[in-house]
Amino acid sequence: MVQLIKKIVIGIGELILINLAVLALIAIWAAYYSFGPMLMGTSSERAIEEFVMTEVVLGGVFVLLFNSYVAYRFLTGKNKQYWK
């Protein structure tokens, strides 16, 4: 029983780390494409608005889809070789 709890905690920790890493990469990508045009004269307000919308849309879609996939795999037992 302790082993199962330990594996679940480790699995949740790995999931959080993956989420944070991908969200950081999305933030870097969004910052590059949102704040880059400021050098050509785009207003900072527009750049910040674009950055936030990109973060919300892409980050939200990633978190929703990826975590749903992981939950589906866990609940249906499709990853039984991992839990052995």
C-alpha positions, 0 to 999 in steps of 0.5 A, a space after each residue: 500500500 505504501 508503494 502505491 501511494 509513493 508511486 502516485 505521489 511521484 506520478 503527480 510530481 512528474 505531471 506538475 514538472 511536465 506542466 511547468 516546463 511546457 508552460 515555461 516554453 509556451 511563455 518564452 515562445 509567446 514573449 518572442 512573438 508578442 514583444 518582438 514586434 515592439 521593436 518595429 513600433 507596436 504598442 506595449 499595451 497591444 504586445 502585453 494583450 497578445 502575450 496574455 491571450 496567447 498564454 491563456 489560450 495555448 497554456 489552457 489548451 495544453 493543460 486541459 488536453 494533456 492532463 485529461 489524457 493522463 487522467 484517462 490513461 490512469 483511470 482506464 488502466 492503460 499504463 499497467 506496466 508502469 504500476 507494476 
